Amino acid sequence: MDVLSSRTRGLTLVELLIAVAVLAILTTLALPAFNHLMARNTMAGSVNLFLTQLHLARSAAVTRETHITLCPSANGRSCDNDHQNWQGGYLIFENTNQNRQLDPGEIIISHEMATSEKIRIQSSSRYRNRITFLPQGRSWFSNTTIRFCHEDFPDLNRKIVVSNNGRVRLTKTSPGTPVNCR
């Protein structure tokens, strides 16, 4: 067997450099779309989790026949007073004395920790930094809007509206008019 006459198969250096260049170009083109896809999935997860918590709070108010409050809470042991800072986490508790504060002896139903640092969650009402559901399923006080604002992709911004009759809904915006997050 002659070693010199056998043909080895493989890539030349030029072919390898061309393949790497094509891969780099394709990756550069696909990366922004992939980042948007990841941001969209993160936003959808944050909005869906908040909707689930609102429905849980309303359901608990009706089934337990008591006031249930959902409030922003970074530590899971007390409510924060900042209506602009729901992204640190939120807390659902049985508010038996109806003061909208978590007091000793009141039962914590759920606590969710911070979502993505790129998503800001804020209430439209500075007077309504807590959402309380009454035993009839109604929401105390007036309508409020919770805005989900993405730092990098404003086209992904969403709004949840909680009406005073207890209805929770995700609002849709028309294309080209993102949710105002100022």
PECORKA-V493623 format. One record per helix or strand of 3 or more residues. SS is the DSSP state (H for helix, E for strand). FROM is the first residue (numbers start at 1). TO is the last residue. If there is no record, write none. Layout:
SS:FROM:TO
SS:FROM:TO
This chain:
H:13:64
E:68:72
E:89:94
E:108:113
E:119:123
E:130:133
E:144:150
H:154:156
E:158:162
E:168:171
